[in-house]
Amino acid sequence: MQEHLGQRTLSEYEWYLRRWEADGQPDPQEWLKRLGAHGQRNARAALLRAGVAEALRVDHAVRKVPQAFTTLELAKLRRVSPAVHVRCLATLDLLYGTGARISEAEGIASDDVTTSHMVLRRTKRRPGGLRVERAIPLSALTAAAARELRALPAGRMPNLLGVRAHTVQDWMRELEDLTGIRTHAISSERRSAPT
């Protein structure tokens, strides 16, 4: 399989490989721990690409993936949502129906929503700092949620949700407390993003 890496990425990989060699080619796992979180991803990629650290490969099977709500759980969450906040139900529908992360949804401007799709601009950064926009097709549910959010009086923030991400996280926490259903939308240091 042909690799298509940019010159900047290749240069960064070469720099990490030279650094590892200059450090006396220590155990890759221990060396990565010393780098800290900032450089680990590209340093790991550099070592893997050079074939010196096969043991660093990530076993994706052990990653914990959030489970989707059952039909009954989603119905219960939707039933309770209006008691949390007037924007909560539409926000829940938007998050669940599009698979958007809360931070992505916070970045949606009203102009980012058309009759057929919405554009998510605050996506995760790719290697090298590249940010890639995603266009998400709208289902009937998510289109209705976007229309409802647009029809509500302006919120505190000039985005489609009208609120900041931490407010949505508070709503999801409250929904979880009221229903006993894990919402997955609590801040990233505590839980995973919504599914």
Residue pairs with C-beta under 8 A, 6 or more apart in sequence:
5 13
6 128
8 128
9 42
9 127
9 128
12 42
12 46
12 128
13 42
13 45
13 46
13 49
13 50
14 46
15 46
16 39
16 42
16 43
16 46
16 47
17 46
17 47
17 50
17 52
19 43
20 26
20 28
20 31
20 43
20 46
20 47
20 52
23 31
25 52
28 47
28 52
28 53
28 55
28 56
29 55
29 56
31 43
32 40
32 43
32 44
32 47
32 56
35 43
41 127
42 127
44 53
44 56
45 127
47 53
47 56
48 54
48 56
48 57
64 192
65 192
65 195
66 184
66 192
66 193
66 194
66 195
67 195
68 195
69 77
69 96
69 181
69 195
73 179
73 181
74 96
76 179
76 181
77 92
77 175
77 179
77 181
77 183
78 89
78 92
78 93
80 175
80 178
80 179
81 88
81 89
81 92
81 171
81 175
82 88
82 89
83 178
84 171
84 174
84 175
84 178
85 171
86 152
87 149
87 152
87 155
87 161
87 162
87 163
88 171
88 175
89 145
89 148
90 144
90 145
90 146
90 148
90 149
90 152
91 105
91 145
91 149
91 161
91 168
91 171
92 171
92 172
92 175
93 141
93 142
93 144
93 145
94 100
94 105
94 142
94 145
94 146
94 149
94 160
94 161
95 102
95 105
95 168
95 185
95 194
96 194
96 195
97 138
97 139
97 141
97 142
97 145
98 105
98 118
98 120
98 136
98 138
98 142
99 136
99 194
99 195
100 108
100 120
100 136
100 194
101 124
101 193
101 194
102 165
102 168
102 169
102 185
102 193
102 194
103 122
103 165
104 120
104 121
104 122
104 123
104 134
105 120
105 160
105 161
105 165
105 168
106 122
106 157
106 159
106 161
106 163
106 164
106 165
106 168
107 120
107 121
107 122
107 159
108 118
108 119
108 120
108 121
108 159
108 160
108 161
109 158
109 159
109 160
110 150
110 159
110 160
112 118
112 119
112 120
112 121
112 160
113 119
113 138
113 146
113 150
113 160
115 138
115 143
116 137
116 138
117 135
117 136
117 137
117 138
118 135
118 136
118 138
118 142
118 146
119 133
119 134
119 135
119 136
120 133
120 134
120 135
120 136
121 131
121 133
122 131
123 131
123 132
123 133
123 134
125 131
126 132
136 142
138 146
146 160
149 160
149 161
149 162
150 160
152 162
154 162
155 161
155 162
155 163
156 162
156 163
156 164
157 163
157 164
161 168
166 187
168 185
169 185
169 186
169 187
172 183
172 184
172 185
172 186
172 194
173 183
173 186
175 181
175 183
176 182
176 183
176 186
182 191
183 194
184 191
184 192
184 193
184 194
184 195
185 191
185 193
185 194
